Amino acid sequence: MATQQLTAKNLESLITDSNILFIDFWADWCGPCKMFGPTFEAASEKNGDIVFAKCDTEAHQDVAAQFGIRSIPTLAVFKEGIMIFQQPGALPPAALDELVEKVKELDMDDVRKEMDAKKQAK
């Protein structure tokens, strides 16, 4: 599956309708973004069961601001509507493949239990 363009209009539906969503925040002028782009695209082709979306931070500054993007490229990952990962920097192919596998294996029941425990501790 090829990557999709992420905008303010489709952000919420991509998050809620995707079991797993990887978002690449990038800009056309960013050298590291251009280097990471083919890696992200290759991962999307290998993992048809995951939604991969790209957000041009210049064209969609409102979305970038929602995520607090200060450095690009930045990768954000959602599973079952919950953000489980956000990190700036271009990942090498092997690291992105490893992250994809870890996200697939992540037990979201454990994540929700941990989130509930943190809420109750406050």
Beta strands, then each sheet from edge to edge (+ up, - down):
strand 1: 4-5
strand 2: 20-26
strand 3: 51-56
strand 4: 74-79
strand 5: 82-88
sheet 1: 1+ 3+ 2+ 4- 5+
end
